Amino acid sequence: MHYSEYGDYLGDAQVAYDGVFDGPDLDRSCLLKVAVPLELAINIHLDVLGLLGDCIDEYACDFSDGKTNDTAQREWIGADNVLDRAKTGLARLAP
């Protein structure tokens, strides 16, 4: 996936998140079990997007190997774990 495409997907995810969770009537349980983990996952992906952007701007950066790739991989694993928490929280809220 290209950098710009990754950014577009994150933008779409943020808009969807804001459309669902941006309101005063949000149930506290939903907020804690679903909204907070989802927001954390989006923020992790935004951090990786910034890391990738920095790598693109740096002439000697090779994302395919090395520290930048290792950091991104760890962050993606963390985001995946957080998304799993959100999925579990959502399932627990189901009637």
C-alpha positions in Angstrom: 0.0 0.0 0.0 1.3 3.5 -0.9 1.8 6.2 1.7 -1.0 8.3 0.4 -3.4 5.4 0.2 -2.6 4.6 3.9 -3.3 8.2 4.8 -6.6 8.1 2.9 -7.7 4.9 4.7 -6.8 6.5 8.1 -8.8 9.6 7.1 -11.8 7.5 6.3 -11.5 5.6 9.6 -11.3 8.9 11.5 -14.4 10.3 9.8 -16.3 7.0 10.5 -15.1 7.1 14.1 -16.2 10.7 14.5 -19.6 10.0 13.0 -20.3 7.2 15.5 -18.6 8.3 18.7 -18.9 12.1 18.5 -21.9 12.8 20.6 -23.0 13.7 24.1 -25.3 10.6 24.5 -22.5 8.0 24.3 -23.0 5.2 26.9 -20.1 5.1 29.3 -19.7 1.3 28.8 -19.5 1.7 25.0 -17.0 4.6 25.4 -14.7 2.5 27.6 -15.0 -0.8 25.8 -15.1 0.3 22.2 -14.5 4.0 21.5 -11.3 4.4 23.6 -9.6 1.3 22.0 -10.6 2.4 18.5 -9.3 5.9 19.1 -6.0 4.5 20.4 -5.7 2.2 17.3 -6.3 5.2 15.0 -3.7 7.2 16.9 -1.2 4.3 16.6 -1.7 4.2 12.8 -1.3 8.0 12.6 2.0 7.6 14.4 3.1 5.0 11.9 2.0 7.3 9.0 4.2 10.0 10.5 7.1 7.6 10.7 6.6 6.6 7.1 6.4 10.2 6.0 9.6 11.0 7.9 11.3 8.0 6.1 10.1 9.2 2.7 11.6 12.7 3.5 14.9 11.2 4.5 17.1 10.3 1.6 19.0 7.4 3.3 15.9 5.8 4.9 15.1 2.3 3.7 11.7 1.2 5.1 12.1 -2.3 3.8 14.6 -3.1 6.6 16.0 -1.7 9.7 14.8 0.4 12.6 11.9 2.2 10.8 10.4 -1.0 9.7 10.9 -2.7 13.1 9.1 0.2 14.8 6.2 0.2 12.3 5.8 -3.6 12.7 5.7 -3.3 16.5 3.2 -0.4 16.3 1.0 -2.3 13.8 0.9 -5.3 16.2 0.0 -3.0 19.0 -2.8 -1.5 16.9 -4.1 -5.0 16.1 -4.2 -5.9 19.7 -6.1 -2.8 20.6 -8.6 -3.5 17.8 -9.1 -7.0 19.2 -10.0 -5.3 22.6 -12.5 -3.1 20.8 -14.1 -6.1 19.0 -14.4 -8.0 22.3 -15.9 -4.9 24.0 -18.4 -4.5 21.2 -19.4 -8.2 21.4 -20.0 -7.8 25.2 -22.3 -4.9 24.5 -24.4 -6.8 22.1 -27.9 -7.6 23.4 
